[in-house]
Amino acid sequence: MAFQAPIGFQNVASATTELWPLMHSALLTPWQAGSRHTPVPSTAANRRHMNGTRSPSSDGFQTGSATSAATSPKQLSSSAQALRATKPVLPECLNNAPLAALRAQSSPAIFGGKHDVGNRFAFNQSTLQKANPLAWRLTNNIRNVRPYSSISAFGLNKPMMRPFPWSIPHQRSFSAGSSSRNLLAHMEQTANNNPQSATAQNAFYTALLRANMADIIVERYQTGRYATNPACETTYLRALEKVGQSEKAAAIISNKGADGSSGALSTDQLQAIGHAVAAQSRGGNIALARNRGAQGTGAKESPLYVVVEESIGGTIFKWAKFLLYFALVAYFSLVLATVVIETTGILKKVGGSQTNEARPEHQNVRFSDVHGCDEAKEELQELVEFLKAPEKFSSLGGKLPKGVLLVGPPGTGKTLLARAVAGEAGVPFFFMSGSEFDEVYVGVGAKRVRELFNAARAKAPAIVFIDELDAIGGKRNERDAAYVKQTLNQLLTDLDGFEQNSGVIFLAATNFPQLLDKALTRPGRFDRNVVVPLPDVRGRVEILKHHMKNIQIGTDVDAAVIARGTPGFSGAELENVVNQAAVHASRNKAKKVGMMDFEWAKDKILMGAERRSAVIQQKDKVMTAYHEGGHALVAMFTAGADPLYKATIMPRGQALGITFQLPELDKVSMVKREYLAHIDICMGGKVAEELVYGPENVTSGAASDIQKATQIAYAMVTQMGMSDLIGNVDLNTDYARLSSETKQTIEREVRRLVEEGRDRATRLLTSKRKELDILANALVEYESLNKEEMEKVLRGEKLPDRVTSLPNVPLKLPESLMPPGLKGAGGEGAPPPPGRGDDGGATL
């Protein structure tokens, strides 16, 4: 705001008379802004003249001895000299202040316009005319502008907005006792530059109070950012009285302590409250806490406690923002860590996990360790000779085969043969499974195929073996995606890209050669297909003897007997038989492995493990015994049937009873009579139940027998040409294209074969009704009988070496598990087994 006071028309003359000496002195002072400022070209001479003549003080207080060349002390009037003698003196805090720096850093808002340092107290021509008694006039264009503000850019409150200044502002005359505009600017700058100096603050407060700017004092003092002392506090109280806040001033005076200290808040306290107010503006609640015994002044012994309590909404928003930021940071960190781990493979290196990279291995397996496949060994021995002495075959134009495909059922020794080839030749052996090539990433399979063959070429001569080739070498389909075919295409390229004499042989094994792609199995990639079949009886004997070398065998063990009783067993299954027998003997604390241990192991593999803990009612045992007895009798007295091996009513696996047959030697084919005998044996169990319990009491245990009999009859009619009505026609390949009449004919023939087998079994068991009862009772008593024991039982002989199952001993069961018919521990009241049916036979 302008420092002017309103002057009435009647006081203009007197005011002008008093101001004339001051104006005379002002006119004699070399101020550049006596008139409107016009830019003058800056020259070196002008700058030197200005620097040498201008005073660093812009408000008329000279601090140096240099003066203008156009003005001398002799030219000054006596009144001007008197005025200069009575001019105000600067405070001590401003004597050493860098006034030139203050001039350059003063806020332009103080002067209401863009002026340089030398124009801060400039008057335009109209202002001088107002001071002239000859031509004065009132001004109506003065704006009420507030030039001073103690609020910084980071203050808590906004500057006070003035109303629209179209009215005539408050004016004040320029007397010698008032503070000038430039002096206030310098004092403000000095106070701002020394916020910890209470003297500078007091000087500025005093000047503002004299200039009637008490509201600025109150506003600046209450910010708490500037130092204070008792003098500043006194000035602040006077300012409060001037702005009409006398009650507040009186309250502050009354709150002073007995020691004379003020009850007002210190700078640190005000800063703390300012922070609290800022927190309140963001949704918090502010409270000022003091000690109970003493008033908090902010000192070390009397701290001031400011408690900021956030609102519920603010707390929820803060936690929500924190959780959001935390989730984002965690997500991006996880993504970055995953990328780094996948790129560098840190976990694989640190954890020592298994890598899929093919590494060469040196094998110790020899051909002497492989048994049961002599023809396959002979064919693979040629590969060993190729690797040891390739010039022996190349001299006549022979070439080293590129690939050999091993085909055969599981467990026949295909992998063992490949290891034996590498061990005999003494070359590195690279092994990978077909499932190890492909992973979730596209292109990994093709990459690993390239790495495998590159490593083999580097270690040549070498052998590359891929087990389960059908996992990556299956037939391609037009509907398959491109990435599905990448691994197979890369394998085809590497197989066909080998040099003829590279010294690398590719071996592969599969159980399903019909699933492989034709481009993979053609000559040039796989030159040879070696079939590894199941071992015959002689091969089984050799395999059993090989695995029995490392265990203690009893004198009663005959490998030939075990081999004859294990037709269709592969080498892996025979190894399992030997191992299971050794474990069983160790569990029984036997010194050597006997023949009974081998029989137990064979039965476990053939029929499954015994379920001796199963609780079965006596009537169910009897019914199962008649069912298995019917199978056994038909197998014993039917021509063309395989020899009977064992019958048992002990639950094994999913079956309540099993009747097992084993051929004496390996069979490569079967005749029609043998198929019909097999149908008769399947129907023998159901026929026995019908004879004993009647057709209405037949159980569902015959379901699997009927299914097997139907399958055999269907194969005889549609595939083997064993039906006189159908003839020698294959009706199985295109069964869907057959006519309805042909399908009906097939169904009638299948039904005829099954029913004829049932009739033959019925006639046989009816004639052997007594033997059926004897065999069923023996099965209930001993639970398991082999062929020799069943023959003894049918002849009426006893089995002194067998331990009975003691059927008369009552079962000790919990009351909750007791069947309703059982009363007491002795099992009294149990229903008797059902009779034979309506033929009047006696019940058991």
FENRANOR-V271548 format. One line per field, one symbol per residue. psi: psi as a letter, one per 40 degrees, with the letter a starting at -180 (. if undefined). burial: + if it has 16 or more other C-alpha atoms within 10 Angstrom, else -. A space follows every 10 residues. Layout:
# FENRANOR-V271548
psi=???
burial=???
This chain:
# FENRANOR-V271548
psi=ihgiihhide eddddddded dddddddehg hdfdaihhhh hhiddddddd dediieheee hheaehiide hiddehiddd dddddeiiii ideedehgdd ddddeiheed eeigiadeed fihidddddd ehedgiiiie fhighheihe hiefidiiih hiihgeihih ihigideihi dddddddddd dddgeehddd dddddddddd effddddddd dedeeiiiid dddddddddd ddeffddddd ddddeiidee iieiiadddd dddddddddd eeeihiihhi iddihheeid egihhhhhhi iddddddddd dddddddddd dddddddddd dddefddddd efihiehhii ihieiideeh iegdddddde ddddddddgd eddedeeiih idihhhhiii eefddddddd dddddfiihh hiideediad hheddddddd ddddddddei iihhhhigde defihiidei idddeddddd dddddeeiid feehhhiiii egdeeiiddd eiiddhdihh hgiiiadddd ddddddeede ihhidehhdd ddddefieii dddddddddd dddddddefi dihadddddd ddddddeiii geehhhiddd dddddddddd ddddddehhe iiihdihieh hhbeidihhi ihidihheii iddddddddd ddeddddddd ddeidefhie eedddddddd ddddddddde ffhdddaghh eddfddeiid dddddddddd dddddddddd dddddddfdd dddddddddd dedhhadddd ddddeeiigd eihiegeehi hhiiddehid ehhidefiei iiiiaeaeee iii.
burial=+++------- -++--+--++ +++-+---+- +-++------ ---------- --++++++++ ------+--- ---------+ ---------- --+-----+- -++--+++-+ ++----++++ ++----+--+ ++---+---- --++-+++++ +--------- --------+- --------++ ++++++++++ ++-+--++++ +++++++++- ++++++++++ ++++++++-- +++-++++++ +-------+- -++------- -+++++++++ ++++++++++ --++-+---+ -----+++-- --++++-+++ ---------- ---------- ---------- ---------- ------++-+ +-+-+++--+ +++--++--+ +-++++++-+ ---------+ ++++++++-+ +++++-++++ ++++++++++ ++++-+++-- --++++-+++ -++-+++-++ ++++++++++ ++++-+---- ---+++++++ ++-+++-+-- --++++++++ +-+--++-++ +---++-+++ +++++++-++ +++++-++-- --+----+++ -+++++++++ +-++++++++ ++-++----- --+++-++-+ +++++-+-+- ---------- ++++++++++ ++++++-+-+ ++-+++++++ ++---+++++ ++-+------ ---+++++++ ++++++++++ ++++---+-- -+--++--++ -+++++++++ +++--+---- +--------- -----+--++ +-+++-++-+ ++-++----- ++++++++++ +++++-+-++ --++------ ---------- ---------- ------+--- ---++++--- ----
